[in-house]
Amino acid sequence: MLKTLDILIGVATVMLLFSMAVTIVTQFVANLMQSRGKNLLQGLTGLLKQIDPNLPAEAANKIADTLLKHPLVGRPMENWAR
């Protein structure tokens, strides 16, 4: 019984460490490629196009870009530090 519990604790610990390592690598690569911001802009543009299918792609992209550059949305930690 205790041996099985020890094995389960060991497996859980190894899985936790492995998942943390994968998360760190994933976040590092996403930060390096700046894919989070690009995906957010693309997602907002797609959402605006779903709301209004007649909206031109350039207008949807401009609205999403303007929204992301707003001081209350973009770079929130820099705004709080002031």
ZATOR-237284 format. One record per residue: residue number from 1; residue in one letter; chain; x, y, z of N, C-alpha, C in turn. Coordinates in steps of 0.1 Angstrom, whole numbers. Example, Ala and Ser with C-alpha at 12.3 -4.5 7.8 and 13.67 -1.06 7.14 Angstrom:
BEGIN
<rec zaza="1" bado="A" marti="A" n_east="132" n_north="-57" n_up="78" ca_east="123" ca_north="-45" ca_up="78" c_east="132" c_north="-33" c_up="78"/>
<rec zaza="2" bado="S" marti="A" n_east="128" n_north="-22" n_up="71" ca_east="137" ca_north="-11" ca_up="71" c_east="129" c_north="0" c_up="79"/>
//
This chain:
BEGIN
<rec zaza="1" bado="M" marti="A" n_east="8" n_north="-12" n_up="0" ca_east="0" ca_north="0" ca_up="0" c_east="9" c_north="13" c_up="0"/>
<rec zaza="2" bado="L" marti="A" n_east="18" n_north="13" n_up="9" ca_east="27" ca_north="25" ca_up="10" c_east="36" c_north="26" c_up="-2"/>
<rec zaza="3" bado="K" marti="A" n_east="40" n_north="14" n_up="-7" ca_east="49" ca_north="15" ca_up="-19" c_east="41" c_north="20" c_up="-31"/>
<rec zaza="4" bado="T" marti="A" n_east="29" n_north="17" n_up="-32" ca_east="21" ca_north="22" ca_up="-43" c_east="19" c_north="37" c_up="-42"/>
<rec zaza="5" bado="L" marti="A" n_east="17" n_north="41" n_up="-30" ca_east="15" ca_north="56" ca_up="-27" c_east="28" c_north="63" c_up="-30"/>
<rec zaza="6" bado="D" marti="A" n_east="39" n_north="57" n_up="-27" ca_east="52" ca_north="64" ca_up="-30" c_east="54" c_north="65" c_up="-45"/>
<rec zaza="7" bado="I" marti="A" n_east="50" n_north="54" n_up="-52" ca_east="51" ca_north="55" ca_up="-67" c_east="42" c_north="65" c_up="-73"/>
<rec zaza="8" bado="L" marti="A" n_east="30" n_north="66" n_up="-68" ca_east="21" ca_north="76" ca_up="-73" c_east="25" c_north="90" c_up="-70"/>
<rec zaza="9" bado="I" marti="A" n_east="31" n_north="93" n_up="-58" ca_east="37" ca_north="106" ca_up="-55" c_east="48" c_north="109" c_up="-64"/>
<rec zaza="10" bado="G" marti="A" n_east="57" n_north="99" n_up="-67" ca_east="68" ca_north="101" ca_up="-76" c_east="64" c_north="104" c_up="-90"/>
<rec zaza="11" bado="V" marti="A" n_east="54" n_north="97" n_up="-95" ca_east="49" ca_north="99" ca_up="-109" c_east="43" c_north="113" c_up="-109"/>
<rec zaza="12" bado="A" marti="A" n_east="35" n_north="117" n_up="-99" ca_east="29" ca_north="130" ca_up="-99" c_east="39" c_north="141" c_up="-99"/>
<rec zaza="13" bado="T" marti="A" n_east="50" n_north="139" n_up="-91" ca_east="60" ca_north="149" ca_up="-91" c_east="67" c_north="150" c_up="-104"/>
<rec zaza="14" bado="V" marti="A" n_east="71" n_north="139" n_up="-110" ca_east="77" ca_north="140" ca_up="-123" c_east="68" c_north="146" c_up="-134"/>
<rec zaza="15" bado="M" marti="A" n_east="55" n_north="143" n_up="-134" ca_east="46" ca_north="149" ca_up="-143" c_east="45" c_north="164" c_up="-141"/>
<rec zaza="16" bado="L" marti="A" n_east="45" n_north="168" n_up="-128" ca_east="44" ca_north="183" ca_up="-125" c_east="57" c_north="190" c_up="-130"/>
<rec zaza="17" bado="L" marti="A" n_east="68" n_north="184" n_up="-128" ca_east="81" ca_north="191" ca_up="-132" c_east="81" c_north="191" c_up="-147"/>
<rec zaza="18" bado="F" marti="A" n_east="77" n_north="180" n_up="-154" ca_east="77" ca_north="180" ca_up="-169" c_east="68" c_north="190" c_up="-174"/>
<rec zaza="19" bado="S" marti="A" n_east="56" n_north="191" n_up="-169" ca_east="46" ca_north="201" ca_up="-174" c_east="51" c_north="215" c_up="-172"/>
<rec zaza="20" bado="M" marti="A" n_east="58" n_north="218" n_up="-160" ca_east="63" ca_north="231" ca_up="-158" c_east="74" c_north="234" c_up="-168"/>
<rec zaza="21" bado="A" marti="A" n_east="82" n_north="225" n_up="-171" ca_east="93" ca_north="227" ca_up="-181" c_east="87" c_north="229" c_up="-195"/>
<rec zaza="22" bado="V" marti="A" n_east="77" n_north="222" n_up="-199" ca_east="70" ca_north="224" ca_up="-212" c_east="64" c_north="238" c_up="-212"/>
<rec zaza="23" bado="T" marti="A" n_east="58" n_north="242" n_up="-201" ca_east="51" ca_north="255" ca_up="-201" c_east="62" c_north="266" c_up="-202"/>
<rec zaza="24" bado="I" marti="A" n_east="73" n_north="265" n_up="-196" ca_east="84" ca_north="275" ca_up="-196" c_east="89" c_north="276" c_up="-211"/>
<rec zaza="25" bado="V" marti="A" n_east="91" n_north="265" n_up="-217" ca_east="96" ca_north="265" ca_up="-231" c_east="86" c_north="271" c_up="-240"/>
<rec zaza="26" bado="T" marti="A" n_east="73" n_north="267" n_up="-238" ca_east="63" ca_north="273" ca_up="-247" c_east="62" c_north="288" c_up="-245"/>
<rec zaza="27" bado="Q" marti="A" n_east="62" n_north="293" n_up="-233" ca_east="61" ca_north="307" ca_up="-231" c_east="73" c_north="314" c_up="-236"/>
<rec zaza="28" bado="F" marti="A" n_east="85" n_north="308" n_up="-235" ca_east="97" ca_north="314" ca_up="-240" c_east="96" c_north="316" c_up="-256"/>
<rec zaza="29" bado="V" marti="A" n_east="92" n_north="305" n_up="-262" ca_east="91" ca_north="305" ca_up="-277" c_east="80" c_north="315" c_up="-281"/>
<rec zaza="30" bado="A" marti="A" n_east="69" n_north="316" n_up="-274" ca_east="58" ca_north="325" ca_up="-278" c_east="63" c_north="340" c_up="-276"/>
<rec zaza="31" bado="N" marti="A" n_east="70" n_north="342" n_up="-265" ca_east="76" ca_north="355" ca_up="-263" c_east="86" c_north="359" c_up="-273"/>
<rec zaza="32" bado="L" marti="A" n_east="95" n_north="349" n_up="-277" ca_east="105" ca_north="352" ca_up="-287" c_east="99" c_north="355" c_up="-300"/>
<rec zaza="33" bado="M" marti="A" n_east="89" n_north="348" n_up="-304" ca_east="83" ca_north="350" ca_up="-317" c_east="72" c_north="361" c_up="-317"/>
<rec zaza="34" bado="Q" marti="A" n_east="69" n_north="366" n_up="-305" ca_east="58" ca_north="376" ca_up="-303" c_east="45" c_north="372" c_up="-309"/>
<rec zaza="35" bado="S" marti="A" n_east="42" n_north="359" n_up="-307" ca_east="30" ca_north="353" ca_up="-314" c_east="17" c_north="357" c_up="-306"/>
<rec zaza="36" bado="R" marti="A" n_east="19" n_north="360" n_up="-293" ca_east="6" ca_north="363" ca_up="-285" c_east="-1" c_north="375" c_up="-290"/>
<rec zaza="37" bado="G" marti="A" n_east="7" n_north="386" n_up="-292" ca_east="1" ca_north="398" ca_up="-297" c_east="-4" c_north="396" c_up="-311"/>
<rec zaza="38" bado="K" marti="A" n_east="3" n_north="389" n_up="-320" ca_east="-2" ca_north="387" ca_up="-333" c_east="-15" c_north="379" c_up="-333"/>
<rec zaza="39" bado="N" marti="A" n_east="-15" n_north="368" n_up="-325" ca_east="-27" ca_north="360" ca_up="-324" c_east="-39" c_north="368" c_up="-318"/>
<rec zaza="40" bado="L" marti="A" n_east="-36" n_north="377" n_up="-309" ca_east="-47" ca_north="385" ca_up="-303" c_east="-53" c_north="395" c_up="-313"/>
<rec zaza="41" bado="L" marti="A" n_east="-44" n_north="401" n_up="-321" ca_east="-48" ca_north="410" ca_up="-332" c_east="-56" c_north="403" c_up="-342"/>
<rec zaza="42" bado="Q" marti="A" n_east="-51" n_north="391" n_up="-346" ca_east="-59" ca_north="383" ca_up="-356" c_east="-72" c_north="378" c_up="-351"/>
<rec zaza="43" bado="G" marti="A" n_east="-73" n_north="375" n_up="-338" ca_east="-85" ca_north="370" ca_up="-332" c_east="-95" c_north="381" c_up="-331"/>
<rec zaza="44" bado="L" marti="A" n_east="-91" n_north="393" n_up="-327" ca_east="-100" ca_north="405" ca_up="-326" c_east="-105" c_north="409" c_up="-340"/>
<rec zaza="45" bado="T" marti="A" n_east="-96" n_north="408" n_up="-350" ca_east="-100" ca_north="411" ca_up="-363" c_east="-111" c_north="401" c_up="-368"/>
<rec zaza="46" bado="G" marti="A" n_east="-109" n_north="388" n_up="-365" ca_east="-118" ca_north="378" ca_up="-369" c_east="-132" c_north="380" c_up="-362"/>
<rec zaza="47" bado="L" marti="A" n_east="-131" n_north="384" n_up="-349" ca_east="-143" ca_north="386" ca_up="-341" c_east="-151" c_north="398" c_up="-347"/>
<rec zaza="48" bado="L" marti="A" n_east="-144" n_north="408" n_up="-351" ca_east="-151" ca_north="420" ca_up="-357" c_east="-157" c_north="416" c_up="-370"/>
<rec zaza="49" bado="K" marti="A" n_east="-151" n_north="408" n_up="-378" ca_east="-156" ca_north="403" ca_up="-390" c_east="-168" c_north="394" c_up="-388"/>
<rec zaza="50" bado="Q" marti="A" n_east="-169" n_north="386" n_up="-377" ca_east="-180" ca_north="378" ca_up="-374" c_east="-192" c_north="386" c_up="-370"/>
<rec zaza="51" bado="I" marti="A" n_east="-189" n_north="397" n_up="-363" ca_east="-200" ca_north="406" ca_up="-358" c_east="-206" c_north="413" c_up="-370"/>
<rec zaza="52" bado="D" marti="A" n_east="-198" n_north="418" n_up="-379" ca_east="-203" ca_north="425" ca_up="-391" c_east="-196" c_north="419" c_up="-403"/>
<rec zaza="53" bado="P" marti="A" n_east="-202" n_north="410" n_up="-410" ca_east="-195" ca_north="404" ca_up="-422" c_east="-193" c_north="414" c_up="-433"/>
<rec zaza="54" bado="N" marti="A" n_east="-200" n_north="425" n_up="-433" ca_east="-198" ca_north="435" ca_up="-444" c_east="-186" c_north="445" c_up="-441"/>
<rec zaza="55" bado="L" marti="A" n_east="-181" n_north="443" n_up="-429" ca_east="-170" ca_north="452" ca_up="-425" c_east="-157" c_north="448" c_up="-433"/>
<rec zaza="56" bado="P" marti="A" n_east="-151" n_north="458" n_up="-440" ca_east="-139" ca_north="454" ca_up="-448" c_east="-128" c_north="450" c_up="-438"/>
<rec zaza="57" bado="A" marti="A" n_east="-119" n_north="441" n_up="-443" ca_east="-108" ca_north="435" ca_up="-435" c_east="-99" c_north="446" c_up="-430"/>
<rec zaza="58" bado="E" marti="A" n_east="-96" n_north="456" n_up="-438" ca_east="-87" ca_north="467" ca_up="-434" c_east="-93" c_north="475" c_up="-422"/>
<rec zaza="59" bado="A" marti="A" n_east="-106" n_north="477" n_up="-423" ca_east="-113" ca_north="485" ca_up="-412" c_east="-113" c_north="476" c_up="-399"/>
<rec zaza="60" bado="A" marti="A" n_east="-116" n_north="464" n_up="-400" ca_east="-115" ca_north="455" ca_up="-388" c_east="-102" c_north="454" c_up="-382"/>
<rec zaza="61" bado="N" marti="A" n_east="-91" n_north="453" n_up="-391" ca_east="-78" ca_north="453" ca_up="-386" c_east="-74" c_north="466" c_up="-379"/>
<rec zaza="62" bado="K" marti="A" n_east="-78" n_north="477" n_up="-385" ca_east="-75" ca_north="491" ca_up="-379" c_east="-82" c_north="492" c_up="-366"/>
<rec zaza="63" bado="I" marti="A" n_east="-95" n_north="488" n_up="-365" ca_east="-102" ca_north="489" ca_up="-352" c_east="-95" c_north="480" c_up="-341"/>
<rec zaza="64" bado="A" marti="A" n_east="-92" n_north="468" n_up="-345" ca_east="-85" ca_north="459" ca_up="-335" c_east="-71" c_north="465" c_up="-331"/>
<rec zaza="65" bado="D" marti="A" n_east="-64" n_north="471" n_up="-341" ca_east="-51" ca_north="477" ca_up="-338" c_east="-52" c_north="489" c_up="-328"/>
<rec zaza="66" bado="T" marti="A" n_east="-62" n_north="497" n_up="-331" ca_east="-65" ca_north="509" ca_up="-323" c_east="-69" c_north="504" c_up="-309"/>
<rec zaza="67" bado="L" marti="A" n_east="-77" n_north="494" n_up="-308" ca_east="-81" ca_north="489" ca_up="-295" c_east="-69" c_north="484" c_up="-287"/>
<rec zaza="68" bado="L" marti="A" n_east="-60" n_north="477" n_up="-293" ca_east="-49" ca_north="471" ca_up="-286" c_east="-39" c_north="482" c_up="-282"/>
<rec zaza="69" bado="K" marti="A" n_east="-39" n_north="493" n_up="-289" ca_east="-29" ca_north="503" ca_up="-286" c_east="-35" c_north="513" c_up="-276"/>
<rec zaza="70" bado="H" marti="A" n_east="-47" n_north="512" n_up="-271" ca_east="-53" ca_north="521" ca_up="-262" c_east="-45" c_north="519" c_up="-248"/>
<rec zaza="71" bado="P" marti="A" n_east="-43" n_north="531" n_up="-241" ca_east="-35" ca_north="530" ca_up="-229" c_east="-41" c_north="521" c_up="-218"/>
<rec zaza="72" bado="L" marti="A" n_east="-54" n_north="519" n_up="-218" ca_east="-60" ca_north="511" ca_up="-207" c_east="-59" c_north="496" c_up="-211"/>
<rec zaza="73" bado="V" marti="A" n_east="-55" n_north="493" n_up="-223" ca_east="-54" ca_north="479" ca_up="-227" c_east="-40" c_north="475" c_up="-230"/>
<rec zaza="74" bado="G" marti="A" n_east="-32" n_north="483" n_up="-238" ca_east="-19" ca_north="479" ca_up="-241" c_east="-9" c_north="483" c_up="-230"/>
<rec zaza="75" bado="R" marti="A" n_east="0" n_north="474" n_up="-227" ca_east="11" ca_north="476" ca_up="-217" c_east="5" c_north="480" c_up="-204"/>
<rec zaza="76" bado="P" marti="A" n_east="-4" n_north="472" n_up="-198" ca_east="-10" ca_north="477" ca_up="-185" c_east="0" c_north="478" c_up="-174"/>
<rec zaza="77" bado="M" marti="A" n_east="10" n_north="470" n_up="-173" ca_east="20" ca_north="471" ca_up="-162" c_east="27" c_north="484" c_up="-162"/>
<rec zaza="78" bado="E" marti="A" n_east="30" n_north="489" n_up="-174" ca_east="37" ca_north="502" ca_up="-175" c_east="28" c_north="513" c_up="-170"/>
<rec zaza="79" bado="N" marti="A" n_east="15" n_north="513" n_up="-173" ca_east="6" ca_north="523" ca_up="-168" c_east="4" c_north="523" c_up="-153"/>
<rec zaza="80" bado="W" marti="A" n_east="5" n_north="511" n_up="-147" ca_east="3" ca_north="510" ca_up="-133" c_east="15" c_north="515" c_up="-125"/>
<rec zaza="81" bado="A" marti="A" n_east="27" n_north="515" n_up="-131" ca_east="39" ca_north="518" ca_up="-124" c_east="40" c_north="533" c_up="-122"/>
<rec zaza="82" bado="R" marti="A" n_east="33" n_north="541" n_up="-129" ca_east="33" ca_north="556" ca_up="-128" c_east="27" c_north="561" c_up="-116"/>
//
